[in-house]
Amino acid sequence: MTLDMHNMTGRIKRFVFLSAAFLFVAAFDIRLHIKHYEITTDQTTETLRIALLTDLHSCKYGKDGETLIRAIDSQQPDLILLGGDICDDVIPDDNVEALLKGISGRYPCYYVTGNHEYWSGRIDDILELFRSYHVTVLNGSSDTIKIGTQPVTVCGVTDPDAVTYAGAADIRSQLDALSDTRPPECYTLLLAHRPELIGLYLQYDYDLVLSGHAHGGQWRLPGIINGLYAPDQGWFPRYAGGMYVKNDQVMIVSRGLARESTKVPRIFNRPELVIVTVKPAIEDRNK
């Protein structure tokens, strides 16, 4: 083998090794990612910035949750939505309480339950924890607030397991009751843990639906497979994570924040803090 051929072979081996190392590191990267979505609508006159947190499962983000809290603060949201499975059925609530301490009183915060919170057998204690930090618990209920001069109605439904574990009304009954109380002039959000029920949600004409639960399909191949497997959707889930538009209604599904709580590692699927910016269409037309 000539010296030139030997050097070429060495360069190829180094390239293959470095490429494999890069892919390995990227595949198992579980650093927090801030994922942005932007929606333009005729239903608002002011820009609205929403932080969506789902599926934390009591996982740790730095001492006292500082990594996650700093990420939220850096985005300056108008409100925070906690979309279920913030607590876990195995890991204690310490990291959740640290998060709530960090955001309590600084942002309007709304929470709906997820399935693991019912599986814990501690649902009453969990609800009390959120309420003790001035988080509004939505259980087939709504609240209307003003962001600047823009009224916004936030609606929320319990996880379907609330029927079995807490004797709550089913999702359809909750949505029916909400439809009778929603102010027609408001931009209206629905916070609901499970995205696979989108067919039901769309029957109620919400401007924006926000969900989690799917964990991003756990394993991804970006640009090829959006998710391999998700709870209640099975293999190759349709709603693993991302923005979905159906008949002018929008659903955004977070890939969630779970890390050490999962038995199967995330692959090409970084945990995410979702930031949704809702912009008035008139603002875009004036540019």
HELIX and SHEET records of a PDB file:
HELIX    1   1 LEU A    3  ALA A   27  1                                  25    
HELIX    2   2 LYS A   63  GLY A   65  5                                   3    
HELIX    3   3 GLU A   66  GLN A   75  1                                  10    
HELIX    4   4 ASP A   94  ILE A  103  1                                  10    
HELIX    5   5 ASN A  115  TRP A  119  1                                   5    
HELIX    6   6 ILE A  123  SER A  132  1                                  10    
HELIX    7   7 ASP A  161  ALA A  166  1                                   6    
HELIX    8   8 ILE A  171  SER A  179  1                                   9    
HELIX    9   9 PRO A  195  LEU A  197  5                                   3    
HELIX   10  10 ILE A  198  TYR A  201  1                                   4    
HELIX   11  11 LEU A  202  TYR A  204  5                                   3    
HELIX   12  12 HIS A  215  GLY A  217  5                                   3    
HELIX   13  13 ALA A  281  ARG A  285  1                                   5    
SHEET    1   A 6 HIS A  33  THR A  41  0                                        
SHEET    2   A 6 GLU A 272  PRO A 280  1                                        
SHEET    3   A 6 LEU A  48  LEU A  53 -1                                        
SHEET    4   A 6 LEU A  79  LEU A  82  1                                        
SHEET    5   A 6 CYS A 109  TYR A 111  1                                        
SHEET    6   A 6 THR A 136  VAL A 137  1                                        
SHEET    1   B 6 SER A 141  ILE A 147  0                                        
SHEET    2   B 6 GLN A 150  GLY A 156 -1                                        
SHEET    3   B 6 TYR A 187  LEU A 191  1                                        
SHEET    4   B 6 LEU A 208  SER A 211  1                                        
SHEET    5   B 6 GLN A 249  VAL A 253  1                                        
SHEET    6   B 6 GLY A 242  LYS A 246 -1                                        
SHEET    1   C 2 TYR A 229  ALA A 230  0                                        
SHEET    2   C 2 GLY A 234  TRP A 235 -1                                        
END                                                                             
